[in-house]
Amino acid sequence: MRIGPASLSMLFIVWLLTYCSLLFSQTSSLHGIDLGDLDRKAEPCTDFYEFANGTWRANNPIPASMTRWSKRWAAGESSKDKLREILEAASADKNARQGSTEQIIGDYYGACMDETRVNAGGMNPIKPWFAKIDAARDIAALQQGMAEMHDILVQVPFALGSQQDPHKPSWVLADLGAGGLGLPDRDYYLKAEPRFKQAREKYVEHVTAMFKLAGWDQKSAAAAAQAIMSMETKLAEASLDNVALRDPSATDHNTTFVQLQAMAPHIDWTIYFKHKQIPTDVDMNVDQPKFMQEVDRQMQQTRLADWKVYLKWQLLNSTASSLSAPFVEEDFAFKGKYLSGTTEMKPRWKRCVESTDQLLGEALGQKYVEKYFPPEAKARMQEMVRNLLAAMRDDILSRPWMSDDTKEKAMAKIATFNPKIGYPDKWKDYSHVEIRRDAFFDDMIAGRKFVEEDDRVTIGKTVDRGRWGMTPPTSDAYYNPLLNEIVFPAGILQPPAFDMNAVDAVNYGAIGVVIGHEISHGFDDQGSQYDYLGRLRDWWTESDLKDFQGRAACVVDQFDHYYIEKDIHHNGKLVLGESIGDLGGAKISYLAYRKSLEGKPLPADIDGFTPEQQFFIAWGQFRGDATRPEAQRLMVQGDPHPIAKFRVIGPLSNLPEFKNAWSCKTDASMVRPEDKRCDVW
Ligand SMILES: [Zn+2]
């Protein structure tokens, strides 16, 4: 056929139609929120948590091996399927060179999966450690044993690690931290409520059971458990509680070597520092001097035999999950079942994936991002972070209560925010870690030694800003006030947090609020105490600080009134930072989303929901989860994060933007009365 002008114009029309439909399909293929998750029986203005994800929760009960469940947790678990594939392939690779990433992660995983061999070994792998403890004839030998246990991350009862100097954050200090408790925190030892009393009884039974598995008779196992309980109770009395620990100045004690010797004279610090290969003139911080004094008192007054029992217990407690099945099961019965409420252990492959991630995280993470982290995701995140930081800037500048002086300092802090997205620029070198296919316990020890050394060698040096505090597959994010950095590992950059195929309203409602949350941590009860260079330094005018603290007190009061059970409510002071983060995060992400629409036509409603409504539903669907009662109790006691329900209801009920988006009445439950409405950022 001859192509004349008519057919040319036909071709043009066909091209135009195709092009337009391509264009159209590109926008229309972007999806909104998940309609199937909504519970339409619930009223958004009455119970938004139920409305946003009630049907999802009803249809997706918490799996027996999990303490919490939501789309986000499900995504985190399915990342483990991907890691499993990587590890199985590495493990099957017979030609992997010794010291290569494939050999290290493959053999680690392979050895972990060799359950028959692990079970046949019983408690053999831990016997040499026990023998060494038994051989200690005096306090000096005992302290040598303690130092060696610190090398494998067993805190008996203190630990040495690195910490940025809060007064000169470019410098890394040696930090002596408090630890050494087998129950979750000090309150478990000291509080009179029946649930804590019961936990103490169960703990003593558990310690007894573990020693019996290790071959002891009932009488000596029970006596050991009592001795341990009494030592740990004294340590707990000398420890700060979870709320006190939120105050950075409570753990800020610059200490010289001579002062340390005076603080705890019955520990031979010269030998200890020599063992750790750290010079005694190192810059040092002691988190809890009172705790160290108690350790010293026990060094002097507790029988050597009891110290030995204590060391054995802490070692057993810390490594039980790497021993044979009876130890793994008893460890799970106490921590997994009794304390957290799960009824089933995770399958072995998943526990082995998690162990590899914990100890060889960047080796495994490197393989993960090669396969599963598209560069486009990084670009889109960078743009969102830029928009969120701009929104935070606008938000702070618009605050009438804050003086220009403080605003200027806040602007400087925003200007130095450092976002890290996906994975580190430089990977850790694992090539010297010796991993063998036939010795899982030793591999675990080698992995721990790597983690300890990798941290310790940074002490007494200029800070390395490239280091990451989470591994790339982690489905989480963090803010570090000393580096003024917000960090988003590749693992969180997937649905439901982040979705390349979702409309902006959904991404701003989910990952946008997460970004805003991390930015707001820079200005929460803790973050606000650090300046633009990460120094622990007051940069606020007195009246601005007072105003800020009054606003924070509103959030404390709000969460103090959120009950998880009849007698158990959130501790507002404990969850303050996270709640300021959620409130600020929702607010500034909403602002950033509105700003991103400037000069563009307003996006159409999708499935009957306005873009604003989609934004809030996305937060409810990302954040909402179901949590077991036992795990909720643990969270309320020790976790600075509120439970999911209140992370949805809490911030949104403070926002006029939410009320407007859903046309809620002023007296609706999702709208806090004006005189109680909290507004921080
Ligand atoms: Zn947070």
Residues whose N, C-alpha, C, O or C-beta is under 5 A from the ligand:
A	BS01	ZN	E578 G581
